[in-house]
Amino acid sequence: PPPGGQYNYPVRGDEKLIVAGWPAKQEYGVQIYYKWLLPTMVGKVTSGGMAPKDAMKWAAKELEGYKRG
């Protein structure tokens, strides 16, 4: 690919496609994916607002909320 471009390549060799939220149950995995839990958690850390452990605790609380509905 040309410099600066982003492309999607087919899976080759022993690579595996993994969707955000896997291996959670489907009802929770969908919420993890569509509510941007992982990117939000990373953003909280990289913006300097939270320590990684605190971000993981925050994400765990969010997941509990998904279970409650």
C-alpha positions in Angstrom: 0.0 0.0 0.0 1.1 3.6 -0.5 2.5 5.5 2.5 -0.2 6.9 4.7 -2.9 4.6 3.4 -5.0 2.2 5.5 -6.2 -0.9 3.9 -8.1 -4.0 5.0 -6.3 -7.2 4.0 -7.8 -10.7 3.9 -6.8 -13.0 6.8 -3.8 -15.1 5.8 -1.9 -17.9 7.5 -2.7 -18.5 11.2 -4.2 -15.0 11.8 -7.6 -15.0 13.4 -10.3 -12.3 13.1 -11.5 -11.3 16.6 -14.3 -8.9 17.2 -14.4 -6.6 20.2 -16.3 -8.3 23.0 -15.2 -11.8 22.2 -15.5 -14.3 24.1 -18.3 -12.7 26.0 -21.9 -13.9 25.5 -23.4 -12.4 22.4 -25.8 -10.1 24.2 -22.8 -8.5 26.1 -20.4 -8.6 23.2 -22.8 -6.6 21.0 -23.0 -3.9 23.7 -19.2 -3.8 24.1 -18.8 -3.3 20.4 -21.6 -0.8 19.8 -21.1 1.3 22.9 -17.4 1.7 22.2 -16.3 0.3 25.5 -12.7 -0.6 24.5 -11.9 2.6 22.6 -13.3 4.7 25.4 -11.3 2.8 28.0 -8.1 3.4 25.9 -9.0 7.0 25.4 -9.3 7.6 29.1 -5.8 6.3 29.6 -4.1 7.9 26.7 -5.6 11.3 27.4 -3.9 11.2 30.7 -7.1 11.3 32.7 -6.9 7.7 34.2 -4.4 5.1 35.1 -4.7 1.8 33.3 -5.9 0.0 36.4 -8.5 2.7 37.0 -9.7 2.4 33.4 -10.1 -1.3 33.7 -12.1 -0.8 36.9 -14.3 1.7 35.1 -14.8 -0.8 32.2 -15.8 -3.5 34.7 -18.4 -1.3 36.2 -19.7 -0.5 32.7 -20.0 -4.2 32.0 -22.0 -4.7 35.2 -24.4 -2.1 33.9 -24.8 -4.0 30.6 -25.7 -7.1 32.6 -28.4 -5.2 34.5 -29.9 -3.8 31.3 
